[in-house]
Amino acid sequence: MNNKLDALREEMKKHGIDVYLIPTADFHNSEYVGDYFKAREFVTGFTGSAGTAVVTSDKAGLWTDGRYFIQAEAELVGSGFELYRMGMEDVPEIKDFVRDNLPEGGTVGFDGRVLTAKQAEDYQKIADEKHGSLHVTEDLVDLIWSDRPAMACSQIWILTEEYSGESAASKLDRIRKKIREEGADCHVVSSLCDIAWILNLRADDIAHCPVFLSFLLIGPDDATLFVQPEAVTDEVRTYLDECGVKLAPYGDIYDGMAALSNDTKILLDRREVNCRLAEALPDSVTVIDKANPSVFMKAVKNETEIKNTRLAHEKDGVVMTKFMYWLKTNVGNTQMDEYTVGCYLDQLRGRQEHFLDLSFDDICAYGENAAMMHYAAAKDIAAAVRPEGMLLVDSGGHYLEGTTDITRTFILGEITPKMRLHYTTVVRCMLTLANVKFLHGCAGISMDVLCREPLWEMGIDYRCGTGHGVGHILSVHEGPNGFRYKVVPERSDAGVLEAGMITTDEPGVYLEGEYGIRIENELLCVEDEKNEYGQFMRFEPLTLCPIDLDGIDPEQMTPGERQQLNDYHRLVYEKIAPHVSEDEREWLKKYTREI
């Protein structure tokens, strides 16, 4: 029995709520959240980073995407929650489930600070259809969570221009120009990554995502940062004053919205700001509902960010190469498991100059565990790593120079012909996308099919996007760029690919109960030739680490694909060889050899 679910239903009954939603969200629509905001995990027991729980008096469901189907099925056992596999045939969308289970005159409830204004609008329509209402002023989980962790409040620090490449004053000027172009008087920003980027500030309020809880209101000549006072040092206070940014307590944002003058025109994104914030605006305020200008600005990296990011990837490439050498030479001779292998990799990263943090928790998955896309090895139950089969390692780091995200699948011994076929095909898929040439105006949706086609020909697919944008010492996942074969509105990753954008390229094969394979490189979008047909674009690889040739069957590759792999490995050797030991260099020469 799930006592938390029973207690939640009791609170629903007290407050007259028929259907209650618990998303994975904070007050800022962040992808990853701090411990204080893990209400969905608290109630359901599902630990994945994405999912929404919906509770009625007699039903309880957990919706999550294909990355987490296997994990969620295991973690929900005995929780009282049924798994709803998003995107699968005959699985209702959350809104349809709410509509079907809301009685006439009933009430839909949620904490209005953790659903966006756009999401709340959709549920208001459903409630109206049933002549019902919304209840958005109560956090019911808080009423039953007696030992809830405190809200994070880490110390904010300044990312200087030698790493950011542009001053906060310049960024604010650019944004104000966009505000004027949209006919607005001011602009409210609730996205934590956008605020951190605009102000060139970083902190540690979310694990592996160096941001701080805050809201930013930008006016014609000044700005106000709503932030926890304890997070602001004297140095940061002086810096913000020089930038023309005033400070106000974090929770005062709602009063700040309510205090706007009646004729104000405010630019905001209803897909980002929370419901309570939007509702706080006076009725006479005009809302200009458009994307934050900073979303596009921060996605297009400047020259300094690009130069530094290349340095970050060289550092990370040295780490990954040393790790691969250690793993391949010690497996079978040294006792190791998924957890200890991951810890060894973390230690290697931590020794690099200017290392700040991991960019996400490592995924170190052996054998059938690798079929779970976001598997996390636990210390006491991690699988032993043996000299056979494959080990998938997805990892990355934040450095002062930039952020990395890399996946390699390592061959540790004998593999089956089917494994070799799938491994080689995944490498072919990755190379095809990395080497595409395209006209400006294309989005990732225009070319994702090129990456998937070799797998689709085999009747295989993977239930996630092929790639995502990468933030600069921010979230490792960033829009508006990405690779996906269909538009998923909530992902906001269907934007046009521009020079300076960084996007991952990470196809895979995941066979439940057997194995998982993923190969991931980061790609920098750059301009190519321009002619009468327009501006052509291409990608340059940023990631620098061998792709394990022990899994490759060259006969399954075209001559062009073999040349692409050889060219990539030549680049890896050139960049990494000077930074490793003599033994590692000889080994690297073997694992970057031409095929």
WOSULJO-V521441 format. One record per residue. N is the residue number from 1. RES is the residue in three letters. NEAR is the number of other C-alpha atoms within 12 Angstrom. Layout:
n=[N,N]
res=[RES,RES]
near=[NEAR,NEAR]
This chain:
n=[1,2,3,4,5,6,7,8,9,10,11,12,13,14,15,16,17,18,19,20,21,22,23,24,25,26,27,28,29,30,31,32,33,34,35,36,37,38,39,40,41,42,43,44,45,46,47,48,49,50,51,52,53,54,55,56,57,58,59,60,61,62,63,64,65,66,67,68,69,70,71,72,73,74,75,76,77,78,79,80,81,82,83,84,85,86,87,88,89,90,91,92,93,94,95,96,97,98,99,100,101,102,103,104,105,106,107,108,109,110,111,112,113,114,115,116,117,118,119,120,121,122,123,124,125,126,127,128,129,130,131,132,133,134,135,136,137,138,139,140,141,142,143,144,145,146,147,148,149,150,151,152,153,154,155,156,157,158,159,160,161,162,163,164,165,166,167,168,169,170,171,172,173,174,175,176,177,178,179,180,181,182,183,184,185,186,187,188,189,190,191,192,193,194,195,196,197,198,199,200,201,202,203,204,205,206,207,208,209,210,211,212,213,214,215,216,217,218,219,220,221,222,223,224,225,226,227,228,229,230,231,232,233,234,235,236,237,238,239,240,241,242,243,244,245,246,247,248,249,250,251,252,253,254,255,256,257,258,259,260,261,262,263,264,265,266,267,268,269,270,271,272,273,274,275,276,277,278,279,280,281,282,283,284,285,286,287,288,289,290,291,292,293,294,295,296,297,298,299,300,301,302,303,304,305,306,307,308,309,310,311,312,313,314,315,316,317,318,319,320,321,322,323,324,325,326,327,328,329,330,331,332,333,334,335,336,337,338,339,340,341,342,343,344,345,346,347,348,349,350,351,352,353,354,355,356,357,358,359,360,361,362,363,364,365,366,367,368,369,370,371,372,373,374,375,376,377,378,379,380,381,382,383,384,385,386,387,388,389,390,391,392,393,394,395,396,397,398,399,400,401,402,403,404,405,406,407,408,409,410,411,412,413,414,415,416,417,418,419,420,421,422,423,424,425,426,427,428,429,430,431,432,433,434,435,436,437,438,439,440,441,442,443,444,445,446,447,448,449,450,451,452,453,454,455,456,457,458,459,460,461,462,463,464,465,466,467,468,469,470,471,472,473,474,475,476,477,478,479,480,481,482,483,484,485,486,487,488,489,490,491,492,493,494,495,496,497,498,499,500,501,502,503,504,505,506,507,508,509,510,511,512,513,514,515,516,517,518,519,520,521,522,523,524,525,526,527,528,529,530,531,532,533,534,535,536,537,538,539,540,541,542,543,544,545,546,547,548,549,550,551,552,553,554,555,556,557,558,559,560,561,562,563,564,565,566,567,568,569,570,571,572,573,574,575,576,577,578,579,580,581,582,583,584,585,586,587,588,589,590,591,592,593,594,595]
res=[MET,ASN,ASN,LYS,LEU,ASP,ALA,LEU,ARG,GLU,GLU,MET,LYS,LYS,HIS,GLY,ILE,ASP,VAL,TYR,LEU,ILE,PRO,THR,ALA,ASP,PHE,HIS,ASN,SER,GLU,TYR,VAL,GLY,ASP,TYR,PHE,LYS,ALA,ARG,GLU,PHE,VAL,THR,GLY,PHE,THR,GLY,SER,ALA,GLY,THR,ALA,VAL,VAL,THR,SER,ASP,LYS,ALA,GLY,LEU,TRP,THR,ASP,GLY,ARG,TYR,PHE,ILE,GLN,ALA,GLU,ALA,GLU,LEU,VAL,GLY,SER,GLY,PHE,GLU,LEU,TYR,ARG,MET,GLY,MET,GLU,ASP,VAL,PRO,GLU,ILE,LYS,ASP,PHE,VAL,ARG,ASP,ASN,LEU,PRO,GLU,GLY,GLY,THR,VAL,GLY,PHE,ASP,GLY,ARG,VAL,LEU,THR,ALA,LYS,GLN,ALA,GLU,ASP,TYR,GLN,LYS,ILE,ALA,ASP,GLU,LYS,HIS,GLY,SER,LEU,HIS,VAL,THR,GLU,ASP,LEU,VAL,ASP,LEU,ILE,TRP,SER,ASP,ARG,PRO,ALA,MET,ALA,CYS,SER,GLN,ILE,TRP,ILE,LEU,THR,GLU,GLU,TYR,SER,GLY,GLU,SER,ALA,ALA,SER,LYS,LEU,ASP,ARG,ILE,ARG,LYS,LYS,ILE,ARG,GLU,GLU,GLY,ALA,ASP,CYS,HIS,VAL,VAL,SER,SER,LEU,CYS,ASP,ILE,ALA,TRP,ILE,LEU,ASN,LEU,ARG,ALA,ASP,ASP,ILE,ALA,HIS,CYS,PRO,VAL,PHE,LEU,SER,PHE,LEU,LEU,ILE,GLY,PRO,ASP,ASP,ALA,THR,LEU,PHE,VAL,GLN,PRO,GLU,ALA,VAL,THR,ASP,GLU,VAL,ARG,THR,TYR,LEU,ASP,GLU,CYS,GLY,VAL,LYS,LEU,ALA,PRO,TYR,GLY,ASP,ILE,TYR,ASP,GLY,MET,ALA,ALA,LEU,SER,ASN,ASP,THR,LYS,ILE,LEU,LEU,ASP,ARG,ARG,GLU,VAL,ASN,CYS,ARG,LEU,ALA,GLU,ALA,LEU,PRO,ASP,SER,VAL,THR,VAL,ILE,ASP,LYS,ALA,ASN,PRO,SER,VAL,PHE,MET,LYS,ALA,VAL,LYS,ASN,GLU,THR,GLU,ILE,LYS,ASN,THR,ARG,LEU,ALA,HIS,GLU,LYS,ASP,GLY,VAL,VAL,MET,THR,LYS,PHE,MET,TYR,TRP,LEU,LYS,THR,ASN,VAL,GLY,ASN,THR,GLN,MET,ASP,GLU,TYR,THR,VAL,GLY,CYS,TYR,LEU,ASP,GLN,LEU,ARG,GLY,ARG,GLN,GLU,HIS,PHE,LEU,ASP,LEU,SER,PHE,ASP,ASP,ILE,CYS,ALA,TYR,GLY,GLU,ASN,ALA,ALA,MET,MET,HIS,TYR,ALA,ALA,ALA,LYS,ASP,ILE,ALA,ALA,ALA,VAL,ARG,PRO,GLU,GLY,MET,LEU,LEU,VAL,ASP,SER,GLY,GLY,HIS,TYR,LEU,GLU,GLY,THR,THR,ASP,ILE,THR,ARG,THR,PHE,ILE,LEU,GLY,GLU,ILE,THR,PRO,LYS,MET,ARG,LEU,HIS,TYR,THR,THR,VAL,VAL,ARG,CYS,MET,LEU,THR,LEU,ALA,ASN,VAL,LYS,PHE,LEU,HIS,GLY,CYS,ALA,GLY,ILE,SER,MET,ASP,VAL,LEU,CYS,ARG,GLU,PRO,LEU,TRP,GLU,MET,GLY,ILE,ASP,TYR,ARG,CYS,GLY,THR,GLY,HIS,GLY,VAL,GLY,HIS,ILE,LEU,SER,VAL,HIS,GLU,GLY,PRO,ASN,GLY,PHE,ARG,TYR,LYS,VAL,VAL,PRO,GLU,ARG,SER,ASP,ALA,GLY,VAL,LEU,GLU,ALA,GLY,MET,ILE,THR,THR,ASP,GLU,PRO,GLY,VAL,TYR,LEU,GLU,GLY,GLU,TYR,GLY,ILE,ARG,ILE,GLU,ASN,GLU,LEU,LEU,CYS,VAL,GLU,ASP,GLU,LYS,ASN,GLU,TYR,GLY,GLN,PHE,MET,ARG,PHE,GLU,PRO,LEU,THR,LEU,CYS,PRO,ILE,ASP,LEU,ASP,GLY,ILE,ASP,PRO,GLU,GLN,MET,THR,PRO,GLY,GLU,ARG,GLN,GLN,LEU,ASN,ASP,TYR,HIS,ARG,LEU,VAL,TYR,GLU,LYS,ILE,ALA,PRO,HIS,VAL,SER,GLU,ASP,GLU,ARG,GLU,TRP,LEU,LYS,LYS,TYR,THR,ARG,GLU,ILE]
near=[13,19,18,29,37,25,23,39,32,24,28,33,22,14,25,25,34,38,45,48,46,43,44,41,37,39,41,41,37,43,36,38,37,34,25,29,37,38,40,46,35,32,40,42,29,36,31,38,35,33,37,40,44,45,44,36,25,22,25,36,41,44,41,38,33,30,33,35,35,31,32,39,30,21,24,33,19,18,28,29,34,28,36,31,28,27,20,16,9,11,20,22,23,34,28,18,29,34,31,21,29,34,25,18,21,31,35,46,42,43,36,40,38,40,38,37,34,29,32,35,26,24,36,29,22,31,32,21,21,22,18,25,28,34,30,33,21,26,30,36,37,26,21,22,25,14,13,20,16,16,22,28,27,27,26,33,26,31,32,22,24,20,31,36,27,26,27,32,26,21,30,38,26,23,40,32,23,27,32,23,16,23,21,28,33,38,44,49,48,48,42,46,47,45,41,41,47,47,47,39,40,39,37,33,34,35,30,33,39,47,45,48,48,44,43,43,41,42,31,26,22,24,34,34,42,34,37,26,25,21,32,33,21,16,16,29,26,16,26,30,21,17,27,25,29,27,33,26,23,28,22,24,36,31,20,27,36,21,18,27,18,17,17,25,29,37,36,40,31,33,31,42,46,39,37,34,38,40,28,25,31,23,18,18,25,23,31,25,25,26,30,39,36,39,35,32,32,41,42,34,36,27,20,24,35,34,23,30,42,32,31,37,41,38,41,47,47,37,39,46,44,33,33,36,32,26,37,33,20,19,28,19,14,17,17,27,29,36,29,26,38,37,25,24,36,33,20,28,36,22,19,29,21,22,29,31,36,39,37,33,31,35,39,48,43,41,38,27,36,41,36,41,42,35,37,32,30,22,17,11,13,23,27,30,36,27,26,22,35,42,45,47,43,40,42,47,49,43,37,35,36,44,49,52,49,43,45,45,49,49,38,30,25,17,25,19,15,21,32,32,25,37,44,39,39,47,46,42,40,45,40,33,43,44,31,31,25,31,27,26,20,27,33,42,31,27,35,37,27,30,37,38,24,31,28,21,14,15,12,19,28,32,29,35,38,41,46,41,48,43,46,52,48,51,42,39,36,41,42,40,44,43,45,38,26,24,22,20,15,19,29,30,34,34,33,31,40,38,33,35,45,49,53,44,51,43,49,45,43,37,25,22,14,22,32,43,48,48,42,41,44,45,43,38,41,32,23,20,16,15,12,8,11,15,20,24,30,31,32,33,37,42,47,43,46,47,44,41,30,28,36,33,27,25,15,23,25,18,15,17,31,26,21,27,37,25,24,33,32,26,27,34,33,23,29,35,33,19,23,26,16,15,17,29,24,19,25,40,28,22,32,32,25,24,27]
